[in-house]
């Protein structure tokens, strides 16, 4: 019954109970489906003309179509009636091309990136980063890099314990476009491990690496991690990319903050992303590296499709894995 107020295109299913007898009906929603009076009049004229012609041409539709065919058509319409393409986290060029073709476009995230070949911790803009690095170094942290070419194996059991602790503290792993603990993929990743003076694994970061770009994926710290640990690990990852001549290091994206002026579905998406990502802390963390910020967009053929796509993305990111 809670879905009875949902308006679908053309038709909607309605469940009701009368005299303690449950029934299901399908309502034809010709008039409410029109966004304007003119559209509603056009819909009504088309619908009544169609029904009148069908009545004259087909005496009993059951003689021409089996129930199984009608059922299959109904199920297919329910599954894919609102299906539409959605571009998620596109760059400005693709978003501009989509907008030029009449698509609805909205900013959804900001990606932090820098050129690791010229990265340095010197300068006033990075004073906060230097303070964090001094704290981590004072704690006697040792950083080890493990790449696909390294003979060293990863301490997957210890890493798994840290990842599980993080998930428990943050309400579970995330899905869809957000990084999550997936040890089967680490054979192709660059991994940076932080050990304490006693040899205990305190945290790690993983990086997706190509010749043109390295992208930060997971950041996981254990409960005993000292202040500045993640800053130290990411700094090592950036410097390693720079030594390899990689022109771009992405610190990954943070959601655009929700705005009261946003359409409701977009506001919901931004709010869920903000909460799921811990976006406030992530922005502060990434800003410590003085990166460039690039806006990313969500785009769809219509505002309705964009709204449906935004809700789907929010659901996939925050659902239980």
Order of alpha helices (4+ residues) and beta strands (2+ residues): beta-beta-alpha-alpha-beta-alpha-beta-alpha-beta-alpha-beta-beta-beta-alpha-beta-alpha-alpha-beta-alpha
